[in-house]
Amino acid sequence: MKNIKWIYVLTILISLISCKENERKEPNLETEKNPKTIKIVAQQRPFGEPLEFDMEVKNALENLQYANEEDVKIDSLDLVIGIPLKNTQIAIPLSYMSAFEVANFKVESNHLSITWCPIVGTARVFENDNNTSGFDFGYGLNNNNLLVVDRKTNTVWNQLSGNGILGELKGDKLKSVSTIQSTWSFWKNKYPNTKILINKDTTNAVFPQFLDEIPHYINWKPGDGRPKYEDFHQIETLGLGIDLGNSSIYFPFEILFKENSPVNYELEGFKFNVHFDESGLTAWAENINGKMIPSAIAYNWAWKNFYPESKIFKK
């Protein structure tokens, strides 16, 4: 991938927070009476061994606010998660989610939660319904992936797969919102009237203007050269994953970007198109009627952890 070998804006989280397990060990979980702690067998640090501990549950952000572009610390190559709703297009810069990783907010009549796991490279947005009533942040990891805890039932959920792994709703799946994870430049060009939502809480130690001073959060910007991290955080290992329920497929960027956009595909009788843009470091999926379907950008090893039987695009 000649044009993207050195490009990816990625905030890497190495300590404190959020994403779980490098060996596939099924969590053995038991909720505590205190809703702010949950007894769990999981990782306490990225790529660590799972162990039993009382996982803290921290309140998610509730104060995302609209902001003008000139008031936001963002450049053309920064990553955003874009939400194309019926009447409104929203962009949330992922750097503003660093250290928090979970935020609940409302757009139009939609009650939503954004989640960001820099370890697996995935931002996802979920609907808040009567069963969940919003999410908080769990200080534990499963397959190196962020855990979120819903406020109504204290069920623990994996962020990448959206599966409930502990509690009343164990075995259920969260309702995903179709999004586009891309550079700010790509999203703004696609939706020039987009609005920006950010966290304006400047008391956070890693609020964007301090990111360069905090070694746990490194912005990797196109043209800046590659930071010295292991191969599992190289851009060549990114791709788009699609979970259709009974089957799933992963489109590696290094293969996808050699094709012409869109790529037409059929999986288990379901036809869809995968659109992508190499310079925007993005891909997303639409059904044959042009409606977006949920998908997620993730590192290949992370996708395989949750979808070991997933098909891999090799066209």
N, C-alpha and C positions, 0 to 999 in steps of 0.2 A: 504494500500500500504506500506507493511512493509519496503521495501528497499528504498523507495523514500520519506518517510515521512519527513525526515530532509534534503532533497536535492533539492535545486534549486538555480542557480546563477541568481539573479534578481536585477537589478538596479531599485529602487523605486523612482519615481519622485513625490514629495509631493508639490512643489511650482513652481513658474515661468511659467511652460509650459504645455503643450500639451495633453489634452484628455478630453472628454466632458460629459456630462449630466447624472445624476442618475435618472431622471424621464423622461419619453418619451414625451417630448414636442417638437413639430415640429418647427425647427428654422424658424423665420420670418426674412428674410435676404434681405438686399438692399445694393448693392455695392456703394461705394463712387467713386468720380472721381479720387481721389488720390489712386493709386494702392497699396500703402503701408499701407492703412487702409481700413477696410471693416466693415460697420455697420451690426451688427449681434445680434441676440438673442441667447445667448449660455452661457456656464459657463466660468468664469474667473479663477476658481481654481477647483481642483479635488473634486468631490462630492458636489460642491456648487450648488446653485439655478441658473437657467438660467436668464439672464437679458440682456437688450439691451446696447451695448457699441460699441465703435470703435475699432475693433480688429487690432492690429499691425500685419504686415506681415514682417518677418525677412528673410534675405537671407539665403538659405541653404548652406551647405558645398559644395565646388567645388574642393577641393584639396586632395581627398583621394589618397593615394600613396601606391605602393607596398613596402613591408618591409620584411626583413628576420625574422624568428621566434625568433631568439636570440635578436633581437632589439625591440621586442614587449612585452609589459607588459601583459602577458596572461599565465594562467596555464590550466591544463587539464580539470578543472571543469568550466571554464568560458564559458558563452554562446556566440555562434557565429550564424550568419545567413549565411548559405552556399548556393552558387549559382552554380549548376552544368550545365555549358553551354556546347556547342558542343565540343569545343576544350580546354576549360579552366575551372578549378574549382576554385572558389573564396570563401574565408572566410572573413567575416567582424566581428571582435569582437564587441559585442554590448556595452561594456564599453566605447569604443572609440566614440560611438554615443551619449553618455550622454550629456545633455544640448543642443545639436544640433538637434538630432532626425530626421533630413532630410538631405540627401546628394545626389547630382547628379554626375554621373560618367559614363565612357565609358569603356566597355570590349569587345574586338574583334570589331565587327561592331555594338554592342548593346549599345544604349543610355538608361541608367537605373537610377532609383532613389530608394534608400533604405530609409525606414521609420521605426522608432522604437518608440513604445508607451509603456513604462514600466508600466503604470497604468493598462492597459488591458493585458499586457504580450505578446504583439504581435509585431513581426518584419515582414514587407512585402516589396517586391520589385516590382516596377511597370515599365512598358515600357514608354519611353518618345517618343511620336509620334508627328506628325505635329499639332495635336490639343492642345497639352499641353506644349511642349518645356521645360520640367523641372518643378520642384516644389520648393516652398519655405514654410517656417514654419509659421503657424498661431497661435498667442497667444490666443487661445480659445479652448474650448472643447465641444464635443457633445456626450452625453452618456459616459462621461469621456474618450473619445477617441480623439486622435490627429487629428487636421485638417491640411491639406496641401492645398496650393493655387497654381494652375498652372500659369505659367508665360505668356502664350499667351492670355488667356481669363479671367484671374483672377477668374476662377471658384473655389469654395471651395469644397473640397472633404473630406469625412470621410476615415480615414486610414484603419480601420478594414474591413469595407464593400466595400471600393473602390467606393462608390456612390457619385455622384455630388449632393450637397445639396443647392447650390446657384450659380447663374450666368448663363452664356451662355450655359454651358453644364450640367445644372441641370437635373437630371434624367438619365444621362449617367453613364457608369461604366468604371473604369480604367482597363487597360490590365495588369493582374497580371502575374508575372514570378514565375514559380515553384521553390520553395526553401526548404531547410531543416533547421529548427531552432533546435540547439542541443548544447551539450557541445563540446568544442574544441577537446577533446580526441576522441569522437565518429567521428566527421567530419574528423579529420586527419587520423584515421584508415580506414575510408571508402574511402577517397581520399588522399593518401599519397603524391601525387604531387601537392596538392593544393597550391595556392598562397594566400597571406594575403594582404588585403587592409585596411589601417588605416587612421585616421585623425592625421596628424603630427603637427597640430596647438597647440603648447604647451602654448599658451597665454590663452587658455580657463581655467576658474577657476576650472573646474572639470575634467581637463585632468586626465587620469587614475591614475597617481601616487599620486594625491591629493584626490582621491575618499574617502578614509577613514577619511579625515578631513572635508568633507562636509556632514552634516547630511541629506541633501535632497537626497543623492545618496548613498545607502547602498548596497554593494555587498553581496549577500546571497550565500555562497558556501557550497557544500555538506560537512557535518561533522562539520560545524561551529556552529550548533545549530540554532534554529529558532528565528529570530528577533521578537520583540513584535509589530507586526502589526495585524490589524483586519483579520477576517477569509477570507475576500475576496482576500487576497494576500497569502493564504496558497496553497501549492503545490497540495493538494488534489483537488483543484477546477480547475486545468488546464485540457485542453483537446485539441483535434484536430477538427477544424471546416472545412467543405467543402461546398462551395456554387456552386450548379450546375445551377443556373439561376432561374429555376422554382421551385426548391426544395433545401433543405439544410439538413445537418446532422451534429451532434456533437458527437465525441467519447471521453467521459470522461477518463482521464488517469487511474483513480482508477479502472475502469472496464476493459479498454482495456489491461492494463498490466497484467491482470489475464489470458488472452488468449495466444494462440501461434501465433507468427508472421509468415506470414501475416494473417490478417483477410479478408476473401473474403466477399464482400457485393454487393448488387444490390439496386439501388435507382432509381425509375421511369424508369426502363428498362436499366439503365446505370450500367455496371458491373465494379468494381474496387477493388483493394487490398490496405488495410491499413497496412503499415509496421511500426514497432515501436521497440524501444530499451529502456528498463527501466533505465539502467545505464547511457545512453546518454540523458535521459530525452527528448526523441524526438519521433515524429511520422510523417509520410508523406504518400501520396497516389499515386498510379500508376494505369493506366488503364490496361486492361488484356494483352496488348502488351508490358507492362513494361515501358511505358512512364509516367513520373511524371505529375500529374495534380495539379493545384494551390490549396493550402490549407493554413490554418493559425492556429498556436497554440494561444490559448486565455483562459482567465478565463471563467468559465461557465456563470457567471452573465453578463459578457461583450458580449459573443456570443448571449445570450438570448435578450439583449437589441436591437441588430440589426436584429436578426432572431427569433422573438418570436414564429413563427410557425415551427421552426426547429425540425426535428426528433432527438431523443436522442438514441444513441446506448445502448442497455440493454442486450445484449446476455449473 
